[in-house]
């Protein structure tokens, strides 16, 4: 099984010009749905705060609303499988992150491209 991990970070320094900017290890992930051995899986993680992933216009995964849960090193989602019947295409998702009681949102910027 191919597991793709996606890190999420927020610039939480209020004095920074990029305050509130959300960045990713993979802003555009291109997993192969049938990579050996199938099924491919995705998992998101953050060391800064709780978050939620939401696919608004269809999801190539077995879930479209993916919450995080706390672990020793921060927060992470469960591993989510790519649907074997997922159509090839670009799937944008929304990220909602809470860091130190501040909420940050990134709408439709990150994506998963199914080949």
N, C-alpha and C positions, 0 to 999 in steps of 0.2 A: 504494500500500500504506500502510495506517495502522500506524505503529509506536508502541506505548505503552511508555514507559520507566518503571520502578519503582525508586526509590531505597530502599536499606535502611540504617538507622543503628542503632547500639547505644550506649546510655549506658554508657561504660566507666569512669566515675569512681567508684571504690569508695566514696568518701565521700558519694556522691549517694543520696538516698532512692529514686531510680528506677534504681539500678545494675542493669544487665542488661536493661533494657527495650529492646525492639526496636520501632522506628517505621519508617513507610513514607511515601513521597510519596503513594502511593495504597494505603490499607489495604483499600479495596473498589473495585476497578477494574471498570467496566462497558463493555467494548468491544463494538462491533457486529461480529459475525462476518462480515457481508457488506458492511462499509463499503467504499465505492469508493475506490480499486480494491482488490479482495480479493486475497489473504487478509490479514486483520489479523494483526499479530505483536506479541508481548510480549518484553521484555528487562528483566532485573533488573541492578542495579549497586550496588556499595558501594565507598566509598573507604577503609573500615576493615579489611576482611579477607575471606578466602576464605569462600564460603558455598555452600549447596545448597538447591534448592527441590524439595519432594516433594509431589505430589498423592496422597493416600492412597486416596480413594474415587472414583476415576475422574478423568480429566483432560479438559478441553475442548481441550487443546493436542495437538500431534503428539508430545509427550513428557510423561512423568509424573515423571521423576527428572532434574532439570536442574542440573548442576554449573556452578560459575563457573570462570573462568580469569583469570590475571593479565594486565592491560593497563597502559599507562603511567599512567593515572589511578586505578588501584586494581584492582577485580575486576568482571567482568561475565559474564553468560551469553551464549550465542549467541542470536540472534533466533529465537523459537519461534512457529510459525504456529498460529492457532486452526483446529481441524479444521472443515471445511465441514459435516460431519454432526454437530457438537457440539449436544447437546440444550440448550435454554434452561434455565437454572437457576443455582444458587449452587454454586461449587466452592471448597472451602477447601483451603489448602495449608500445609505446614510449612516453616519456615525454620530452617536450622542455620547459625550464623555463628561463625567463629573469629577472635577479636581478641586479639592479644598472648598467644597460647597459652591463652586462656580460651575455652570453648565456650558459646554462648548459643543457646537454642532457643525458638521461638515456634510452638506447636502450634495448628493449625486456626483461627488468628485472622484472618490476611489472607485475602481471597477474590477470586475472579474471577467476575463475574456475567455470564452470556451472555444477551443479549436477542435 
